[in-house]
Amino acid sequence: MPMAPRSGALRRVFVVGVGMTKFLKPGLENLDYPDLAKEAGQKALADAQIPYSLVEQACIGYVYGDSTCGQRSIYHSLGLTGIPIINVNNNCATGSTALFMARHLIQGGVADCVLALGFEKMEKGAISINSSQKTNPLDKHVEVLINKYGLSAKPVAPQMFACAGKEHMEKYGTTVKQFAKIGWKNHKHSVNNPNSQFQKEFSLDEVMTSRNVFDFLTILQCCPTSDGAAAAVLASEQFVQKYNLQSKAVEILAQEMVTDLPSSFEEKSVIKMVGYDMSKEAAKKCYEKSGLKPSDIDVIELHDCFSVNELLTYEALGLCPEGRGGELVDRGDNTYGGKWVINPSGGLISKGHPLGATGQLLTSTFTGPDSRNSRNPSLL
């Protein structure tokens, strides 16, 4: 791999090692979060072929846990080296936020080798927010939902995304079947992923007639809660050269983080409220920084917490015009033989969604040994 210097103040950042656990149904095995973090961290270091003593800082992501679980997760498994350990909690974006912070530490010259690790030990059933004595962080999002479609006693997250799908159907003519095809496709992809929580193919009819969660959204179109962990070792170009890691170094060409925009709350749109404009803006910035466009991309892993969000993200990424995501699905342009292979891992719908680890898993999918050694998307 060529390692020519690049102009500008920011340094290049490479992923040199990744590791992950199998994602499991909560409580299925007697493993606590330090056990999960140990497995993922040790696998990432082994993949990088470096000792933990070379790691200069660590960014540890999780949502459900006390304030210093990050320290406890790696102290007695990876090492007590006195390095700064930064705890990260950013809901579903926690894992990718830990990676974002680790990358910035290297870009800015603060460190040459940083561990980004995410884990989660979850409860069974739908995700809930315990904020009885504090302002609910989603209160303004829920207001948008209430004002457009109302609110039931069922879990809020599936209501939000089902109503975003309902809005899409009303506005563009998208069908229930097109959303269900995404769940069908992801479950089909999962059979080749040994780390997926579910590895079972279902027929389209089974997806559409499985247990109802909210409105048209069925259980086989929703991500399950999970226990799991994933990790990545990030390094500067100088570190890669010093330790002869060129053959395994995968550069992060672009990475963006965008938070809510005025349109999330002011346009009375549930589609906008669940993050469409955020995803669109992040994609735009990544395309600009990388010099790439949608047609340059072959394989995509995206956040399919629900089938609806996957379809919305097709449009936000510019894979098709706004409102035409259903047509992309019908053409088969989201799977093998189409324009892109989207969520070859099976997506969150199949592999599970341990919040702190999810963003890290996307990194592991694209930069692990199989990906480095093969151009066959089926191995990604």
PyMOL commands that set and color helices and strands:
alter all, ss='L'
color gray80, all
select helices_A, chain A and resi 33-48+52-54+69-75+91-107+139-149+156-172+176-190+204-209+219-221+237-242+263-266+270-273+276-290+294-296+307-316+325-331+347-351+355-367+369-373+377-379
alter helices_A, ss='H'
color red, helices_A
select strands_A, chain A and resi 13-20+57-61+85-88+113-120+212-214+217-218+228-236+250-251+299-300+341-342
alter strands_A, ss='S'
color yellow, strands_A
deselect
rebuild
show_as cartoon
